[in-house]
Amino acid sequence: MQQSRVSRAPLFITVAVGVLLIVIVRLLISGGFDLSSIPGFAAATPGPGPSGALVSTNGSSPCVELNVAASSEKAALLNQIAADFVKQAQPVAGRCVSVAVRSVASGAAADELAQGWDESADGPKPDVWTPASTAWLAILQQRLTEHDQPNLVPTDVPHVVQTPLVIAMPRPMAQAIGWPDKPIGWSDILALANDPNGWGKFGHPEWGPFRLGKTNPDFSTSGLHATIGTYFAATGLSSDLTTALIQQPSVQAFVKGVERSVVHYGDTTLTFLSNLQKADDSGEGLAYVSAVAVEEKSVWDYNQGNPTGDPTTLGQHAPPRTPLVAIYPKEGTLISDSPYVVLTASWVDDAKRQLAADLLAFLQAAPQQQRFQSFAFRDYQGHPGSLIAPANGMLPSEPKAVLAAPAPDVVDAIERSWSELRKRAEVLLVIDVSGSMGAPVGGSTKLELAKHAAAKALDQFAPDDNVGLWIFSSNGLPGVATPYLQLFPAAPLGPHLADMKAKIAALQVVSGTALYTTTRAAVAAIRQSYDPDRINAVVLLTDGRNEYQPDDDLPGLLQQLKAEGAEKPVRVFTIGYGADADMDTLRRISEATRAAAYDAADPSTIEDVFTSVVSNF
């Protein structure tokens, strides 16, 4: 009997525990029990609810979620730091917290906020916006005022980190013109760009003419700051720019002279730094570009072999053979000061504001500021860390002259003026009309989406940009023996804009893809009308791979592009459209011409991709 009673005890305990668990589960489901009241559960990490949204530890209320739109040069690092913040963050209003950091180009975010944020196209509305520079706040405020919209920027705006604009130059070139001892500025860049001897002026004719890389100021902070800086240099002022001053003919001539030395523009500095890295890998680091306007911290990123600046890719590529150094313009430079803007918008409630304040305090605390400095940012007060050193191509005593962003109406006027002063383009737009372009995407087809995006992209060119239109396939093009067909020759776009849009709208699918022979022919056509005072380029969109047997020689094509590009460089910007595009080949074609390849594997992104591509002109 004793043995029987002993054997029943475990069964009784098991039943009791089971009943207790059932009660707890029912209480949890009804919201009547809080696990945080049990020792050991108070610090539990919130988990995803049924819809994927984070829920609080009591299982009843959703987390307070903060959406942060951050500039590209710091977004990846900021995302890592924000993840550490969430792990130790205190609840807000009794609810758990989460932070989502998205990389959004500063100019694009300013436009989206000014026009009314479209979540279906642009993603979640940001609660916090941290562009690279305060200058974007001025542009946003000016655009909102023009449209009689309420201001979204609070009066008091703190900062996260700082990094000044510099003119990055390969070390041998910089040393040839006097770095680090001689003050160098935009006026020296203009003089070198205008000198018919090019680098021969400094005893290096083998380096050819001076070539400047600069990003599009409509989207990129370095491009905007460089444009503002050249206006300051043109006037000889360090403050108090006015709209009247920037419209003076001598000032505009100076700025236009600097723009004339541009190799091509870019949507981001990554376009230039990645191309420079590839050129350096092949021993041609001094042939692609002589200087690029970038943030100081990008010099360190490039010299680590990590031009993206993404912490997760650091160490995956060797440092360059020829490192960059930072030239701090003697006329003064602007600071990318990473403002931290908690938007005064209807969707930002008190709980989000409290969470935003907590995140800011975490970001500005010493451990996090040191972490930013470990990636060559200066802290939010402008103090350099140990990485800002001559050995790394940067000077901690610089910049000696700092320029303040002009008034909002002046910044806006400078940005708008760039479209008139920028270097003009000679571009062929070449569109694949092979059968696969008829594949359905949502309620449309790939070709229909591409036609809409291409027609919209034309509006970003100037009337006196020369733009042409070709289509290509493998066979079946009406009335021609070649697999490509010219619909419009490259000519001033203004008089033909409506006709070209109509031609694009009428495009129909045919069959096959003659990628290599079309690339050869398009580049040859641009070379026939080559203009050294323009950006000469081909934009080629395809959703497939070469299927044209008469020309299946990719190595020969790449060799031809490289050889002919030495004398008359024609850059081929490729767009891989859809999941079946041969992106590896397209990248090799673009790399051979010192251009960039763009991946539109998701056809719904083609409009944004076209915007990025056209930013190069």
C-alpha positions in Angstrom: 0.0 0.0 0.0 2.8 2.4 0.8 4.3 1.7 -2.6 1.0 2.5 -4.2 0.7 6.0 -2.4 4.2 6.9 -3.5 3.5 6.0 -7.1 0.4 8.3 -7.2 2.3 11.4 -6.0 4.0 12.3 -9.3 0.6 11.8 -11.1 -1.1 14.2 -8.7 1.7 16.8 -9.2 1.5 16.5 -12.9 -2.3 17.0 -12.9 -2.0 20.0 -10.6 0.7 21.6 -12.8 -1.4 21.0 -15.9 -4.5 22.6 -14.4 -2.4 25.6 -13.2 -0.9 26.0 -16.7 -4.4 26.0 -18.3 -5.6 28.7 -15.9 -2.5 30.8 -16.7 -3.0 30.5 -20.4 -6.7 31.5 -20.1 -5.8 34.5 -18.0 -3.1 35.5 -20.5 -5.5 35.3 -23.4 -8.1 37.4 -21.6 -5.5 39.9 -20.5 -6.2 39.3 -16.8 -2.7 38.2 -15.9 0.7 40.0 -16.2 3.8 37.8 -16.5 5.9 40.8 -15.5 4.6 40.4 -12.0 6.4 37.1 -11.7 10.1 37.5 -10.7 12.3 36.7 -13.7 9.7 37.7 -16.3 10.0 41.5 -15.9 12.8 41.9 -18.5 11.2 39.6 -21.0 11.8 40.6 -24.6 8.6 41.5 -26.6 7.8 39.1 -29.4 5.9 39.3 -32.6 2.1 39.1 -32.4 -0.1 37.3 -34.9 0.2 40.0 -37.6 4.0 40.4 -37.1 3.7 43.6 -35.1 5.5 43.8 -31.7 3.3 43.4 -28.7 4.0 44.5 -25.1 5.0 42.1 -22.4 1.5 42.1 -20.9 0.1 40.7 -24.2 -2.6 43.4 -24.5 -1.2 46.6 -26.0 1.0 47.0 -29.1 4.5 48.4 -28.7 5.3 52.0 -29.2 7.0 51.9 -32.6 9.3 54.7 -33.7 9.9 55.0 -37.5 13.2 56.7 -38.3 14.2 57.9 -41.8 18.0 58.3 -41.8 20.5 59.5 -44.4 22.4 56.7 -46.1 25.9 57.4 -44.7 24.8 56.6 -41.1 21.6 54.5 -41.5 23.3 51.1 -41.2 25.3 52.0 -38.1 22.3 53.8 -36.6 20.2 50.7 -37.1 22.7 48.6 -35.1 22.8 51.2 -32.3 19.0 51.5 -32.2 18.8 47.7 -31.8 21.0 47.9 -28.8 18.8 50.8 -27.4 15.6 48.6 -27.7 17.3 45.8 -25.7 17.7 48.1 -22.7 14.9 50.6 -23.2 12.4 51.3 -20.5 8.7 50.9 -21.3 6.9 54.0 -22.5 3.3 54.6 -21.2 3.5 51.0 -19.8 4.2 49.6 -23.3 7.3 48.0 -24.8 9.1 49.8 -27.5 10.6 49.2 -31.0 12.6 51.3 -33.4 12.7 50.8 -37.2 15.5 52.6 -39.1 15.2 53.0 -42.9 17.8 54.5 -45.2 16.2 57.3 -47.2 18.2 59.8 -49.3 17.9 63.2 -47.6 16.7 65.0 -50.7 14.1 62.3 -51.4 12.8 62.5 -47.9 12.5 66.3 -48.1 10.5 65.9 -51.3 8.2 63.2 -49.9 7.5 65.2 -46.7 6.8 68.3 -48.7 4.4 66.6 -51.0 2.6 64.5 -48.4 4.2 61.2 -47.5 2.7 58.3 -49.6 3.0 55.2 -47.5 2.1 52.9 -50.4 5.1 54.1 -52.4 7.5 55.5 -49.8 7.0 53.1 -46.8 5.9 54.1 -43.3 5.7 57.7 -42.4 8.7 58.7 -40.3 8.3 59.9 -36.8 11.9 61.0 -36.7 13.8 62.3 -39.7 17.6 62.6 -39.5 18.9 63.8 -42.8 22.6 64.4 -43.2 22.4 68.1 -43.0 20.4 71.0 -41.6 20.3 72.4 -45.1 17.5 69.9 -45.9 15.4 71.4 -43.2 15.6 74.7 -44.8 14.5 73.2 -48.2 11.6 71.4 -46.6 10.4 74.5 -44.7 10.6 76.5 -47.9 8.6 74.0 -49.9 6.0 73.7 -47.2 5.6 77.5 -47.1 5.2 77.6 -50.9 2.4 75.1 -50.7 0.8 76.7 -47.6 1.4 73.6 -45.6 2.0 73.5 -41.8 5.7 73.4 -40.7 6.9 69.9 -39.7 10.2 71.1 -38.2 10.3 72.1 -34.5 12.2 75.2 -33.4 14.8 73.4 -31.4 16.6 70.7 -33.3 19.4 68.6 -31.7 22.1 66.6 -33.6 23.4 63.1 -33.7 26.9 63.3 -35.2 28.9 65.5 -37.5 31.1 65.1 -40.6 32.4 68.0 -42.8 32.2 68.1 -46.6 35.6 67.5 -48.2 37.1 67.2 -51.6 38.5 63.7 -51.6 41.4 63.2 -53.9 43.8 60.2 -54.5 46.9 60.9 -52.3 49.4 61.3 -55.2 47.2 63.9 -56.9 46.6 65.8 -53.7 50.3 65.8 -52.9 51.1 67.1 -56.4 49.0 70.2 -55.7 50.4 70.8 -52.2 48.4 68.7 -49.7 48.6 68.7 -46.7 50.5 72.0 -46.2 49.0 74.2 -48.9 45.5 75.5 -48.5 43.4 74.3 -51.5 39.9 75.3 -52.5 37.2 75.4 -55.2 39.1 78.2 -56.9 42.1 75.9 -57.4 39.8 73.2 -58.6 38.3 75.6 -61.2 41.8 76.7 -62.4 43.0 73.1 -62.8 39.7 72.1 -64.6 40.2 75.0 -67.1 43.9 74.4 -67.7 44.3 72.8 -71.2 47.4 71.0 -69.8 45.3 69.3 -67.2 47.6 67.4 -64.7 50.5 68.3 -67.0 50.5 71.6 -65.1 51.9 69.7 -62.1 54.2 67.5 -64.1 51.8 64.5 -64.6 50.5 64.6 -68.1 49.8 60.9 -67.8 46.9 61.6 -65.4 45.1 63.5 -68.2 42.5 66.2 -67.6 41.1 67.0 -64.2 37.9 65.0 -63.6 35.5 65.9 -60.8 32.9 63.6 -59.4 29.9 65.2 -57.8 26.5 64.0 -56.7 23.1 65.3 -57.7 22.1 68.1 -55.2 18.5 67.3 -55.6 19.0 64.1 -53.6 22.5 64.0 -52.1 23.9 66.1 -49.2 27.4 66.1 -50.5 26.1 67.4 -53.9 24.0 70.1 -52.2 26.9 71.2 -49.9 29.4 71.2 -52.8 27.0 73.4 -54.8 26.5 75.8 -51.9 30.2 75.8 -51.2 31.0 76.8 -54.8 28.6 79.7 -54.5 30.3 80.9 -51.4 33.7 80.6 -53.1 32.4 82.5 -56.1 31.3 85.4 -54.0 34.3 85.4 -51.6 31.8 85.4 -48.7 31.6 83.1 -45.7 28.0 84.1 -44.8 25.1 86.3 -45.9 24.5 84.8 -49.3 21.4 86.3 -50.9 19.3 85.4 -53.9 20.5 88.6 -55.6 24.2 87.6 -55.2 23.8 84.0 -56.5 22.1 85.4 -59.7 25.1 87.6 -60.6 26.6 86.6 -63.9 30.1 86.3 -62.6 29.0 84.1 -59.7 27.0 81.8 -62.0 30.0 81.6 -64.5 32.2 80.4 -61.6 29.8 77.7 -60.5 29.1 76.7 -64.1 32.9 76.4 -64.6 33.2 74.0 -61.7 30.3 71.9 -63.0 31.9 71.7 -66.4 34.7 69.6 -64.9 32.3 66.9 -63.7 32.8 63.5 -65.2 29.2 62.6 -64.5 26.9 63.1 -61.7 25.7 60.4 -59.3 22.7 59.7 -57.1 25.0 58.9 -54.2 28.7 59.1 -53.5 28.7 55.3 -53.5 28.5 55.4 -57.3 31.9 57.2 -57.5 33.6 55.4 -54.6 32.5 52.0 -55.8 33.7 52.7 -59.3 37.0 54.1 -57.9 37.5 50.9 -55.9 37.0 48.8 -59.0 39.4 51.0 -61.0 42.0 50.7 -58.1 41.6 47.0 -58.1 42.8 46.9 -61.7 45.6 49.3 -61.1 43.8 52.3 -62.7 42.9 54.3 -59.6 44.1 57.6 -61.0 42.3 57.3 -64.4 38.6 57.3 -63.3 38.2 60.5 -61.3 40.6 63.2 -59.9 38.4 64.3 -57.0 35.0 63.6 -55.5 33.0 65.8 -53.2 32.1 63.6 -50.2 31.7 63.6 -46.5 35.0 63.3 -44.5 33.9 59.9 -43.0 33.5 58.5 -46.5 37.3 59.0 -47.0 37.9 56.6 -44.1 35.3 54.2 -45.4 36.9 54.1 -48.8 40.4 53.7 -47.3 39.2 50.7 -45.4 38.0 49.0 -48.6 34.4 49.6 -47.5 33.0 52.4 -49.7 29.4 51.7 -48.7 30.2 52.6 -45.0 28.1 49.7 -43.9 29.5 48.2 -40.7 28.5 44.7 -41.8 30.7 44.8 -44.9 33.8 46.2 -43.2 36.8 43.9 -43.8 35.3 42.1 -46.8 37.6 44.0 -49.2 41.2 44.9 -48.9 42.2 48.6 -48.6 42.9 50.4 -51.9 46.4 50.6 -53.4 45.9 54.3 -53.8 44.1 55.8 -50.8 42.1 59.0 -50.7 42.9 62.1 -48.6 40.5 64.9 -47.5 41.0 68.4 -48.8 39.1 71.0 -46.7 38.2 73.8 -49.1 40.1 77.0 -48.0 37.0 79.1 -48.8 35.1 77.2 -46.1 33.0 74.1 -46.0 29.6 73.0 -44.7 29.1 70.4 -42.0 26.8 67.4 -42.3 25.4 67.8 -38.8 22.7 65.1 -38.8 19.8 66.9 -37.3 17.4 64.8 -35.2 14.0 66.0 -36.2 11.0 64.8 -34.2 8.4 65.8 -36.8 5.5 68.0 -35.6 3.1 65.9 -37.5 -0.3 64.6 -36.6 0.8 60.9 -36.6 3.5 61.6 -34.0 1.8 61.2 -30.6 3.1 61.8 -27.1 4.3 58.2 -26.7 6.3 58.4 -29.8 7.8 61.8 -28.7 8.8 60.3 -25.4 10.4 57.3 -27.1 12.2 59.7 -29.6 13.6 61.6 -26.6 14.8 58.5 -25.0 16.5 57.3 -28.2 18.2 60.7 -28.6 19.5 60.6 -25.1 20.9 57.2 -25.8 22.5 58.3 -29.1 24.2 61.3 -27.5 25.5 59.4 -24.5 29.3 58.9 -24.5 29.4 55.1 -25.3 27.3 55.6 -28.5 29.2 58.8 -29.5 32.5 56.8 -29.2 30.9 54.1 -31.4 30.1 56.7 -34.1 33.7 58.0 -33.8 35.0 54.5 -34.3 33.6 54.8 -37.8 35.2 58.2 -38.4 32.2 60.4 -37.6 32.9 63.4 -35.4 30.7 63.5 -32.3 27.5 65.6 -32.2 29.5 68.6 -30.9 32.1 68.3 -33.7 34.9 66.7 -31.8 37.1 64.4 -33.9 38.0 60.9 -32.7 41.4 59.2 -33.0 40.6 58.0 -36.6 40.6 61.6 -37.9 44.4 61.7 -38.4 46.9 62.4 -41.3 47.7 58.7 -41.5 44.1 58.1 -42.5 44.1 61.0 -44.9 42.2 63.4 -42.6 43.3 66.4 -40.6 41.8 66.9 -37.1 42.7 70.6 -37.1 40.4 71.2 -40.1 38.1 72.6 -41.2 39.4 76.0 -40.2 36.5 77.8 -42.0 33.0 76.5 -41.5 30.1 77.9 -43.6 26.6 78.2 -42.2 23.8 77.1 -44.5 22.1 80.2 -46.0 18.5 81.2 -45.4 15.9 78.7 -46.6 14.9 80.8 -49.6 18.6 81.0 -50.7 19.3 77.3 -50.2 16.1 76.5 -52.2 17.2 78.9 -55.0 20.7 77.4 -55.1 19.3 73.9 -55.4 16.9 75.0 -58.2 19.7 76.9 -60.0 21.8 73.7 -60.4 19.5 72.4 -63.2 20.4 75.4 -65.2 24.2 75.4 -64.5 24.9 71.7 -64.5 26.9 70.0 -67.2 24.6 68.9 -70.1 24.2 65.4 -71.3 24.2 63.4 -74.6 22.2 60.2 -73.8 20.7 57.3 -75.6 17.8 55.6 -73.8 17.8 52.0 -75.0 14.8 49.8 -74.0 14.4 46.0 -74.3 11.1 45.1 -76.0 11.7 41.3 -76.0 8.8 39.0 -75.4 9.5 38.6 -71.7 8.8 42.3 -71.2 5.1 41.3 -71.7 5.1 39.3 -68.5 2.3 40.4 -66.1 3.1 42.4 -62.9 0.1 43.1 -60.8 -2.5 44.6 -63.1 0.0 45.6 -65.7 3.0 44.3 -67.6 6.7 44.8 -67.1 6.8 46.9 -70.3 3.9 49.1 -69.3 5.6 49.9 -66.0 8.9 50.6 -67.7 7.2 52.8 -70.3 5.6 54.9 -67.6 8.8 55.2 -65.6 10.9 56.1 -68.7 8.4 58.8 -69.8 8.4 60.3 -66.3 12.2 60.2 -66.2 12.4 62.4 -69.3 10.9 65.3 -67.3 14.2 65.3 -65.2 16.3 66.2 -68.2 16.8 69.8 -69.3 15.4 71.0 -72.7 18.9 71.3 -74.1 20.0 67.9 -73.0 20.4 65.7 -76.1 18.4 62.6 -75.6 17.7 59.8 -78.1 15.5 56.7 -77.9 16.2 53.1 -79.2 14.5 49.8 -78.8 16.1 46.4 -79.2 15.2 42.7 -79.5 16.7 39.8 -81.5 14.3 39.7 -84.4 11.0 40.9 -85.6 11.6 44.7 -85.4 9.6 46.2 -88.2 11.4 47.4 -91.3 15.0 46.9 -90.2 17.7 44.3 -90.6 19.3 45.0 -87.2 18.0 43.8 -83.9 17.9 47.4 -82.7 15.9 50.4 -84.0 16.4 54.1 -83.6 13.1 55.9 -82.8 14.7 59.2 -82.1 18.3 60.3 -82.6 20.0 62.1 -79.7 18.9 65.7 -80.1 17.7 68.6 -77.8 14.9 67.1 -75.8 12.7 70.2 -75.4 11.2 70.3 -78.9 10.7 66.6 -79.0 9.6 65.8 -75.5 5.9 65.1 -76.3 6.7 63.1 -79.4 9.3 61.0 -77.5 6.8 60.3 -74.7 4.2 59.2 -77.4 6.8 56.9 -79.0 7.5 55.3 -75.6 3.8 54.9 -74.9 3.4 53.0 -78.2 6.1 50.4 -77.6 5.1 46.8 -78.0 6.9 43.6 -77.2 8.6 41.5 -79.9 11.0 38.6 -79.1 14.6 37.8 -78.0 17.3 39.9 -76.5 20.3 41.2 -78.6 22.2 42.7 -75.7 25.8 42.7 -76.9 25.4 44.0 -80.4 22.9 46.7 -79.3 25.4 47.9 -76.7 28.1 48.1 -79.3 25.9 50.0 -81.7 24.5 52.4 -79.1 28.0 53.3 -77.8 29.2 53.8 -81.4 26.3 56.1 -82.1 27.1 58.3 -79.1 30.8 58.4 -80.1 29.9 59.6 -83.6 28.4 62.8 -82.0 30.7 62.8 -79.0 30.8 66.2 -77.2 33.6 66.6 -74.6 31.5 69.4 -72.9 28.7 66.9 -72.2 28.2 63.8 -70.2 28.1 61.1 -73.0 26.2 58.0 -72.0 23.9 55.1 -72.8 21.1 54.0 -70.5 20.2 50.4 -71.3 17.3 48.6 -69.7 16.8 44.8 -70.2 15.0 42.0 -68.4 17.0 39.2 -69.8 20.3 38.0 -71.2 22.0 38.0 -74.6 20.1 35.6 -76.9 21.6 36.9 -80.2 23.9 34.2 -81.7 25.6 36.4 -84.3 27.1 38.4 -81.5 27.8 36.3 -78.4 31.3 37.7 -77.6 31.1 39.3 -74.1 34.9 39.4 -73.5 35.3 41.1 -76.9 32.6 43.6 -76.0 34.2 44.4 -72.6 37.7 44.8 -74.2 36.2 47.1 -76.9 34.4 49.3 -74.4 37.5 49.7 -72.2 39.8 50.5 -75.2 37.6 53.0 -76.9 36.7 54.6 -73.6 40.2 55.9 -73.0 39.8 58.5 -75.7 36.1 59.1 -75.9 34.5 57.8 -72.7 30.9 56.8 -73.1 29.4 55.4 -69.9 26.8 52.7 -70.1 24.4 52.7 -67.2 22.5 49.5 -67.2 19.2 48.5 -65.5 18.6 44.9 -64.7 14.8 44.7 -64.8 13.0 41.8 -63.2 14.3 38.6 -61.6 15.7 37.1 -64.8 18.0 39.9 -65.8 21.6 38.9 -66.2 22.9 41.4 -63.5 26.4 39.9 -63.5 26.9 40.7 -67.2 25.2 44.1 -66.8 27.6 45.0 -64.0 30.6 44.0 -66.1 29.4 46.2 -69.0 28.9 49.2 -66.7 32.2 48.6 -64.9 34.0 48.5 -68.2 32.7 52.0 -69.0 33.2 53.4 -65.4 29.4 53.7 -64.9 27.0 52.0 -62.6 24.5 49.1 -62.9 21.1 49.3 -61.2 19.1 46.4 -60.0 15.3 46.6 -60.5 14.7 42.9 -59.7 11.3 44.0 -58.3 9.6 45.6 -61.3 7.5 47.8 -59.1 10.7 49.8 -58.2 11.5 50.8 -61.7 10.3 54.4 -61.3 12.7 54.9 -58.4 15.5 53.2 -60.3 15.0 55.5 -63.3 15.2 58.5 -61.0 18.5 57.2 -59.6 19.9 56.6 -63.1 18.9 60.0 -64.4 20.6 61.6 -61.4 23.9 60.8 -63.2 23.1 63.5 -65.8 
